[in-house]
Amino acid sequence: MPRAQQPPEVDRHVLRRVAAVATSLSAVIATSVITGPATASEGSPPCALARTDAHHSEGLDTWNRAYPKPLRTLDAVMVFLSFPDSEPVADPGELAADYFPSTSRFFERASYGRFALRPDIQRRWVRMPQVSGSYGIRRDWDAARRGAYLRDAVAAADGVVDFSRYDVVYLVADPDAPGVDSDATKVVNLDRPLRADDADLSRFVTVFEQSPPDRNVLAHETGHVFDLPDLYHRPRDGKGDWDTYVGDWDLMGSQFGLAPDPFGWHKWKLGWLRGRQVTCVSLTSEPRDAVHTLRPLAAPMEPGDERRSRLLVVRTGPRSALAVEARGAVGNDRDVCAEGVLVYRVRSETASGSGPVEVLDGHPGTEACWGTSVFPQLADAPLGEGESLDVAEDGVRVQVYGRSSAGDWTVKIGRS
């Protein structure tokens, strides 16, 4: 591999300025950002759950402005960090190719072209002041050491990066440095922002992946930048299955999933689905013979699709709802295990990592795609033609009548 280039000499007065500001702020690390002002959605329909104080709440009647909303082009910078105790083997450009353009393409497909993630790849290593082991990098990272890592990274890079230009910051550590733990990749939020280039830096994606990295890992972490929650279940003792809530469905559950396209609920939350593409179903006023037609969620947007539903929602409580969508082998879901109509429950008061979304299994007695699925018990969760699901807890029945030659699904929702 080409020998890595050495970073240019950084202006020392810049380093002193950033370090002084960082020290004065103390950058207390937290698991969530202080809730910012809300932006109300225009004419929120009755099935839109209200946003709560839960971390990454699934409520979507308002937008938390502490997070950038991905409805335009957002600029991201990818900075590569080396350490005094390890000469990098890989070239930054080679490592960047592990993530881009694949991550941008993922979001382009998921958003139907309504969002573009534009990366600025820094082509030189930025040298950190301390050896890699001094930062204690690991999954459950000590807050003080993690804060020191971020302050040092911003100070070291500030001479070559204008942070005020970017909406998203990716800090990629040399994967071959001895103190780097690939399990530590995550988004770090700050209660008190770091400041550089007259900009407040409140959120960083810290990347410690080996090359090649976990599939879709950067798209997963970027989802947190847009206020999406973790959908996996973390066992208390660290042992057991992590994917019991949603299995392969939505990369916020597992970046390895066979159907990583975001749930329709998340696309609604982010503004990628809107208007007639979301249908609220009322069990009290719904005609008994009413049926709904669903376009496959991951299918590309075509002329006229703005008037065709891709998500059905039944409000089941003040902070809960059932969502119904069609999943097929197209786009980000091209490797899906089973096509059909997927039903899941959403809870707006349940925090990230505690089960805010739960996929309901349409075939509880079977499993599928052993060897490729992250959780075979839910790999065949969607309903097929002529099948139905009774949700006893909510008194709801979902019936799938059929599928058209164009791939649309016909669904009826009523009382069980």
Order of alpha helices (4+ residues) and beta strands (2+ residues): alpha-beta-beta-beta-beta-alpha-alpha-beta-alpha-beta-beta-beta-alpha-alpha-beta-beta-beta-beta-beta-beta-alpha-beta-beta-beta
